[in-house]
Amino acid sequence: MQTYGLRWVTLDNLAEAIMALTQIGSTPEGIAHMAGKALGRGIKLEQVPLWVAHILKQEMLAVGGDAAVHRDVIINKIDATDVMLLGTVRQLGQLASKVLAQPFGLQKIGHDLKQLLAALEPSKTRLLKCRGKELKLGQRTLIMGILNITPDSFSDGGRYYSLESAIAQAKRMVEEGADILDIGAESTRPQHEGVSAAEEWRRLEPVLKALLELEEIPVSIDTSKASVAAKALEAGAHLINDQWGLQKDQDMVRVVGEYQVPVIVMHNQEDTTYHHLMGDILTFLRRSIELAEAHGLSGDQIIVDPGIGFGKTTEQNLEIMARLAELRTLGHPVLLGTSRKSMIGKTLNRTVDERLEGTLATSVLGVVAGVDLIRVHDVQANRRAVQMADTVVRGQRGVHYVGA
């Protein structure tokens, strides 16, 4: 009996759909018409006014999709509701075009929806300029090597606190394939004791200046203090990594804006209470993006980080890992930092020096989710794992799987 080779084909974006239809032998006109029908998307909007929810529901039904709303919307008993748009990429694109032509703020939804759909497609290769250095984004997942020059680091216990040991470790990470070095001079481990800006800069200055003379790759400064960031940028640093997403030291955004330097904005908070975990994280990061944009930064200059291990329980960290791809809806490069963190230790019941395998697993999951940078302590092992994952995810998907 003929079975016709019935099977499921994974299609996650338009590029893969176009490749699959091309290999079947469809016409260019047919491909253009059908590719968007192959991809289903669930797009959530939060606290939408009742009348807007009614319009979105009607318009989604009109294009052949649907919209889930609160059960009381039909009887007009609530003022606002979350809305889940359910449809294909083609249907959602049609919705975006339709509401772009409507008044009363619906144009903003149409514009944002078009941008979101575009952000879910594979990113193209582009150059990120870092004050004379360049990073190539989109071609492969980049590796950021962590250099802690603190006496109380959770991961390496002050192993690289001296100038000589710090420089030796930096050289080692570059040789192992690091694309960026990230220097931190204040511990961020749980219950750490903060240090003054003067002490942080005292630790940082000699290492930074030595590295800027020795190495060709960009150097990032891991700090949440504007005065430290300003001194580092004046000395020649290439990026700033702010673990409070420009929202703790009010002068930080002014500093990065003045230097027009790429900035990593990480989600962080004091407790672990959330209304909607991913929704709250994205709201925080959107605020960070708005602050950066208001000071002249844009696009790839703003890199987002979900902040694994900061203001989150182990269960919350694991949920973020499972939903990493949702960060792409922000339309900016994504950095993932899980290296040796307690999420891995608690899940596997392993001490800090036994967490390499768990770190490698999360790094590979990051590649699958489409993150752009991985921040790690163990550069060589992670570089190899990421290279293997990149070869599969970026290099082969859509080329061989349809005809295999």
Secondary structure, DSSP 8 states (H G I E B T S, - for coil): ---TT-------SHHHHHHHHHHHT--HHHHHHHGGGG-EEEEEEEEEEHHHHHHHHHHHHHTT-EEE--TTGGGT--SEEEEEEEEEHHHHHHHHHHHHT-STTHHHHHHHHHHHHHHTS----EEEEETTEEEEESSS-EEEEEEE--TT-TTTTTTT-SHHHHHHHHHHHHHTT-SEEEEE-S--STT-----HHHHHHHHHHHHHHHHHH--S-EEEE-S-HHHHHHHHHHT--EEEETTTTSSSTTHHHHHHHHT--EEEE---SS---SSHHHHHHHHHHHHHHHHHHTT--GGGEEEE--TTSS--HHHHHHHHHTGGGGGGG-S-BEE--TT-HHHHHHHT--GGG-HHHHHHHHHHHHHHT-SEEEES-HHHHHHHHHHHHIIIIIITTTTTTT-
